[in-house]
Amino acid sequence: MPHAVQTWFSYFFIIGSRYLIIAGVAFLFWYVLLRKRIFFKKIQLRFPSGKDYQREIFFSLFTMFLFSFVAWFFLGRQEIRQHTTFYKAINQNGQLYFWLAFPLMLLIHDTYFYWIHRLMHHPKLFRVLHLIHHKSTNPSPWAAFAFHPLEGVLEVGILVVLLYTIPVTKFHLLFFFLFQMFYNVYGHLGWELFPKNFQRTWIGRWINTSTTHNQHHQYFTGNYGLYFLFWDRMMGTMREDYEAKYDEVKGRTKSLKEEKK
């Protein structure tokens, strides 16, 4: 097997296995081990079907394949990497920049995601690009990266944007890929992990929660952000019923659990 292909598949194994582990552990705990005990706290009081899980895993793994190809192409090939902003010495751009780059990457990604997300909801593009992801109207952790291949190309485009706009090290990229995986799995978890009234706090007003994104999957409109709600609030795309839904979910008691038995 050619060395380039081996390198590409090593990227796929690393990225794909992280997705399977992170999403798999979340699924194991919330959808299997704690399923009956915490069902009454589920944002939507029903579970996806087995076919939903299969579709989500298939398309998510294909997205990991795309992610690994782009990572290999721009980072695994010296002739390409040397023309990017990737650097190795942590002190090359100073300690201050090194640490500031972490939140900066998230802000750039959130902006990138919001606008391509809005674009994909255009009536002429939605069925081609985004319908596969929205087949998960009641998403599970497996849905985190369940994209149509064309959407997958757009989603992984953030790596190219970062590699040609801001200096980054392997530590930045490792953090970025892990953080976005964890946050995407949380966003599609189906349960809200932040505490009661969090959405009303100063910080919580600007944080995209699992409830926010679950509403987007359920209703297809509003709540387009990824990590934050800056753009949704500035552009008037926050769902007006978000805070009430958050309160309803966090206010449920075990009496509902008993009713569902």
Secondary structure, DSSP 4 states (H G I P E B T S, - for coil): --HHHHHHHHHHHHHHHHHHHHHHHHHIIIIIISHHHHGGGBSSSS---HHHHHHHHHHHHHHHHHHHHHHHHHHS-HHHHTTSSB---GGGG-HHHHHHHHHHHHHHHHHHHHHHHHHHTSHHHIIIIIHHHHT-SS--GGGGG---HHHHHHHHHHHHHHHTTS-B-HHHHHHHHHHHHHHHHHHTSSB--SPTTGGGSTTGGGB--HHHHHHHHHHSSS---SSBSHHHHHHT-S-TTHHHHHHHHHT--HHHHHHT-
